[in-house]
Amino acid sequence: MDRPQIKAPGLKFRPRSGGWAAYWLPSPEAQRRGYPSASVPLSHLITAPELLIDACQRLQTDMLAWLDGLRRTRNTYDGTLGSALRVYQLHPESPFHELKPGTRHPYVTYLRLLDRELGDIRVEGVTALHVKRWHHGWTGDGARPAAGHMRLAILKAALTFCVVAGHRECRILRDDIRELRLPGPRARTLVANAEQVRRAITAAHALKRPSLALAYAVQFETALRQWDVTGQWYPLGDATLCSLVDGDRKWAGLEWRHIGEDGLLRYTPSKTRGSSGAEVLIDLSLCPMVLQEIARVPIEARTGPLIVCERTRLPWLDVDFRRTWRRVREVAGLPPELWSRDLRASAITEGRRGGAINDDAAKVAGHTNSRITAEVYDRERLEAHRRFATARLGRRSPDAGGTA
């Protein structure tokens, strides 16, 4: 089927099996500034072009009005908490623009909530006791500690940047807040063992999502972060070097080219790419689950992104990945509290329980800041992974991806 020839502001078409899907996408500028709406699916209107065009025009008008409001208040601090939050989000030198896509989304959500709740309050009239009372309400009397912790962290980040920008009264409130000892969310303790990961992989295949089976195997065996394994989508204006562009966005993450002919996976995680530059080096011959899943992938398909959604033929969107994990978790009979992101912590835990030393675990996780020659550094990381992986495999039964 040919691509529909419908023209409307923000309208994009993407190929799907048996046809095309229609989406409205905000402009790169709106995405860069944290526009609260992402892509809007409009496929149900393809057969009614007039309605499709009208929907796009309405969405475009809303976006332009939102941008116009930001432009009128851009970088303008007027002594209110709302203006401090906006300066933090909009100033071109704010660290807000350095946030990764997965982190930026909740920041935008909570910035909007904080502005709605506190925007008209003047900074100079706020004390740490006010913030303590607000925090109690944000957590729902302790029932939602993560929500309170996130709001407080964003408020402090906004005040800190305003201090840097020269708004001195923000320093007093920021420093007073730092004196508070407020309860935060408890550290996550739930981990999956190798047998549970194998069940998740089996469930992914049962749901005809082999890409997810490979993703879970890589997350668990290599201890890479989920957003490195599946990659992240960035606005086109982001400075991150990306290998894939799709419309108004681009993608960077783990690719088949990162696996060498020697069976070694070499990858610089996104978290260290702009800081220490620490690279992880993984010997896949000691990652049986990964090898089993790679063997299912035809040789000619081993190009580009490692994990590609079967439906879109593009790397997974984070929201779709998390939504499908809930289905996989249900089919596999895993605890409902287990997150897909917990597979990295599960990997480290398995290794430590198997006797791996902390230094090896740190190297495998990409936490090292060593500054020695590349040759010695590579050898240390490779041997660290081999010791780490051997410690893990020694705890597994053969039917859970271990050695006989």
Solvent accessible surface area in square Angstrom, and as a share of the most:
residue,aa,sasa,rsa
1,M,180,0.80
2,D,129,0.67
3,R,93,0.34
4,P,23,0.15
5,Q,140,0.62
6,I,25,0.13
7,K,154,0.65
8,A,21,0.17
9,P,51,0.32
10,G,22,0.21
11,L,16,0.08
12,K,66,0.28
13,F,18,0.07
14,R,17,0.06
15,P,85,0.54
16,R,44,0.16
17,S,118,0.76
18,G,79,0.76
19,G,16,0.16
20,W,63,0.22
21,A,9,0.07
22,A,0,0.00
23,Y,30,0.12
24,W,0,0.00
25,L,15,0.07
26,P,3,0.02
27,S,32,0.20
28,P,46,0.29
29,E,43,0.19
30,A,0,0.00
31,Q,43,0.19
32,R,97,0.35
33,R,27,0.10
34,G,5,0.05
35,Y,32,0.12
36,P,53,0.34
37,S,39,0.25
38,A,76,0.59
39,S,37,0.24
40,V,38,0.22
41,P,87,0.55
42,L,10,0.05
43,S,49,0.32
44,H,136,0.61
45,L,30,0.15
46,I,40,0.20
47,T,129,0.75
48,A,28,0.22
49,P,55,0.35
50,E,132,0.59
51,L,105,0.52
52,L,0,0.00
53,I,55,0.28
54,D,64,0.33
55,A,5,0.04
56,C,0,0.00
57,Q,91,0.40
58,R,142,0.52
59,L,40,0.20
60,Q,36,0.16
61,T,86,0.50
62,D,85,0.44
63,M,2,0.01
64,L,89,0.45
65,A,63,0.49
66,W,66,0.23
67,L,2,0.01
68,D,65,0.34
69,G,22,0.21
70,L,21,0.10
71,R,109,0.40
72,R,169,0.62
73,T,45,0.26
74,R,92,0.33
75,N,62,0.32
76,T,76,0.44
77,Y,38,0.15
78,D,77,0.40
79,G,5,0.04
80,T,20,0.11
81,L,0,0.00
82,G,0,0.00
83,S,0,0.00
84,A,1,0.01
85,L,3,0.02
86,R,61,0.22
87,V,3,0.01
88,Y,6,0.02
89,Q,21,0.09
90,L,8,0.04
91,H,40,0.18
92,P,80,0.50
93,E,138,0.62
94,S,3,0.02
95,P,64,0.40
96,F,0,0.00
97,H,47,0.21
98,E,137,0.61
99,L,38,0.19
100,K,59,0.25
101,P,35,0.22
102,G,41,0.39
103,T,44,0.26
104,R,23,0.08
105,H,123,0.55
106,P,41,0.26
107,Y,32,0.12
108,V,13,0.08
109,T,41,0.24
110,Y,43,0.16
111,L,5,0.02
112,R,96,0.35
113,L,44,0.22
114,L,0,0.00
115,D,45,0.23
116,R,169,0.62
117,E,78,0.35
118,L,8,0.04
119,G,10,0.10
120,D,139,0.72
121,I,65,0.33
122,R,117,0.43
123,V,2,0.01
124,E,133,0.60
125,G,51,0.49
126,V,13,0.08
127,T,65,0.38
128,A,19,0.15
129,L,104,0.52
130,H,64,0.29
131,V,0,0.00
132,K,100,0.43
133,R,147,0.54
134,W,51,0.18
135,H,7,0.03
136,H,106,0.47
137,G,47,0.45
138,W,20,0.07
139,T,6,0.04
140,G,23,0.22
141,D,109,0.57
142,G,48,0.46
143,A,81,0.63
144,R,132,0.48
145,P,46,0.29
146,A,62,0.48
147,A,17,0.13
148,G,0,0.00
149,H,91,0.41
150,M,42,0.19
151,R,26,0.10
152,L,18,0.09
153,A,36,0.28
154,I,0,0.00
155,L,2,0.01
156,K,63,0.27
157,A,29,0.23
158,A,0,0.00
159,L,0,0.00
160,T,46,0.27
161,F,14,0.06
162,C,0,0.00
163,V,8,0.05
164,V,115,0.66
165,A,43,0.33
166,G,37,0.35
167,H,47,0.21
168,R,150,0.55
169,E,64,0.29
170,C,0,0.00
171,R,101,0.37
172,I,120,0.61
173,L,3,0.02
174,R,16,0.06
175,D,53,0.28
176,D,58,0.30
177,I,4,0.02
178,R,125,0.46
179,E,127,0.57
180,L,34,0.17
181,R,197,0.72
182,L,39,0.19
183,P,100,0.63
184,G,39,0.37
185,P,56,0.35
186,R,231,0.84
187,A,89,0.69
188,R,105,0.38
189,T,121,0.71
190,L,62,0.31
191,V,40,0.23
192,A,4,0.03
193,N,84,0.43
194,A,7,0.05
195,E,80,0.36
196,Q,33,0.15
197,V,1,0.01
198,R,45,0.16
199,R,81,0.29
200,A,1,0.01
201,I,3,0.01
202,T,83,0.48
203,A,4,0.03
204,A,0,0.00
205,H,47,0.21
206,A,71,0.55
207,L,49,0.24
208,K,154,0.65
209,R,64,0.23
210,P,63,0.40
211,S,13,0.09
212,L,0,0.00
213,A,0,0.00
214,L,6,0.03
215,A,0,0.00
216,Y,0,0.00
217,A,0,0.00
218,V,2,0.01
219,Q,0,0.00
220,F,0,0.00
221,E,5,0.02
222,T,0,0.00
223,A,0,0.00
224,L,4,0.02
225,R,30,0.11
226,Q,11,0.05
227,W,80,0.28
228,D,1,0.01
229,V,0,0.00
230,T,10,0.06
231,G,8,0.08
232,Q,13,0.06
233,W,30,0.11
234,Y,7,0.03
235,P,19,0.12
236,L,69,0.34
237,G,49,0.47
238,D,34,0.18
239,A,101,0.78
240,T,30,0.18
241,L,168,0.84
242,C,37,0.22
243,S,71,0.46
244,L,45,0.22
245,V,94,0.54
246,D,30,0.15
247,G,46,0.44
248,D,24,0.12
249,R,29,0.11
250,K,24,0.10
251,W,1,0.00
252,A,12,0.09
253,G,7,0.07
254,L,0,0.00
255,E,13,0.06
256,W,25,0.09
257,R,169,0.62
258,H,30,0.13
259,I,38,0.19
260,G,26,0.25
261,E,193,0.87
262,D,85,0.44
263,G,27,0.26
264,L,16,0.08
265,L,1,0.01
266,R,94,0.34
267,Y,8,0.03
268,T,40,0.23
269,P,1,0.01
270,S,6,0.04
271,K,124,0.53
272,T,15,0.08
273,R,98,0.36
274,G,83,0.80
275,S,89,0.57
276,S,31,0.20
277,G,38,0.36
278,A,4,0.03
279,E,48,0.22
280,V,1,0.01
281,L,10,0.05
282,I,0,0.00
283,D,11,0.06
284,L,4,0.02
285,S,78,0.50
286,L,44,0.22
287,C,1,0.00
288,P,28,0.17
289,M,0,0.00
290,V,2,0.01
291,L,76,0.38
292,Q,85,0.38
293,E,5,0.02
294,I,19,0.10
295,A,78,0.60
296,R,155,0.56
297,V,33,0.19
298,P,72,0.45
299,I,125,0.64
300,E,141,0.63
301,A,52,0.40
302,R,70,0.26
303,T,101,0.59
304,G,31,0.30
305,P,22,0.14
306,L,10,0.05
307,I,1,0.01
308,V,46,0.27
309,C,5,0.03
310,E,41,0.18
311,R,116,0.42
312,T,22,0.13
313,R,184,0.67
314,L,32,0.16
315,P,5,0.03
316,W,12,0.04
317,L,58,0.29
318,D,73,0.38
319,V,72,0.41
320,D,20,0.10
321,F,1,0.01
322,R,90,0.33
323,R,126,0.46
324,T,27,0.15
325,W,7,0.02
326,R,121,0.44
327,R,118,0.43
328,V,0,0.00
329,R,33,0.12
330,E,120,0.54
331,V,64,0.37
332,A,13,0.10
333,G,51,0.49
334,L,12,0.06
335,P,43,0.27
336,P,99,0.62
337,E,107,0.48
338,L,2,0.01
339,W,104,0.37
340,S,4,0.03
341,R,122,0.44
342,D,9,0.04
343,L,1,0.01
344,R,36,0.13
345,A,50,0.38
346,S,1,0.01
347,A,0,0.00
348,I,42,0.21
349,T,35,0.20
350,E,18,0.08
351,G,0,0.00
352,R,112,0.41
353,R,151,0.55
354,G,28,0.27
355,G,58,0.55
356,A,7,0.06
357,I,99,0.50
358,N,93,0.48
359,D,88,0.46
360,D,3,0.02
361,A,5,0.04
362,A,31,0.24
363,K,37,0.15
364,V,7,0.04
365,A,5,0.04
366,G,1,0.01
367,H,103,0.46
368,T,14,0.08
369,N,105,0.54
370,S,45,0.29
371,R,171,0.62
372,I,85,0.43
373,T,89,0.52
374,A,76,0.59
375,E,126,0.57
376,V,56,0.32
377,Y,30,0.11
378,D,54,0.28
379,R,131,0.48
380,E,68,0.31
381,R,8,0.03
382,L,25,0.12
383,E,64,0.29
384,A,0,0.00
385,H,1,0.00
386,R,82,0.30
387,R,126,0.46
388,F,1,0.00
389,A,4,0.03
390,T,81,0.47
391,A,20,0.16
392,R,4,0.02
393,L,13,0.06
394,G,65,0.63
395,R,138,0.50
396,R,21,0.08
397,S,57,0.37
398,P,90,0.57
399,D,120,0.62
400,A,6,0.05
401,G,5,0.05
402,G,17,0.16
403,T,83,0.48
404,A,134,1.04
